Amino acid sequence: MRPFLLCTASLYWNRRSECWGLMADWMKASAQIPDDPELAIDLTAPSYGYSAKQQIQLERKEDMKARGLASPDCGDVLAMSFAVKVAQREKPYVPQRPTYESPWV
């Protein structure tokens, strides 16, 4: 398994295939997703192959339609959430109360 979110553009034929590949890596790394029958069908419907440059190429939606399958809309939504790397949230600034030493203590 490839380390999660490395630069993988050369492994994939296009951005859609790359996002689906990143999603697959995330799921193999013990991700949890809702038990949704529509999502399960969408995630298992597309097949893949290899381009002339040996890049992973996800099945086109037109080819899926020709096989009698619907467009994997829910699967695409989940996969496209991997299109942009999200920066880790910084810790919020919490101002500290000033401490004063009493001269009488």
Buried (B, 14 or more C-beta within 10 A) or exposed (E): EEEEEEEBEEBBBBEBBBBBBBBBBBEEEEEEEEEEEEBBBBBEBBEBEEEEEEBBBBBEBEEBEEEEBEBBEBBBEBBBEBEEEEEEEEEEEEEEEEEEEEEEE
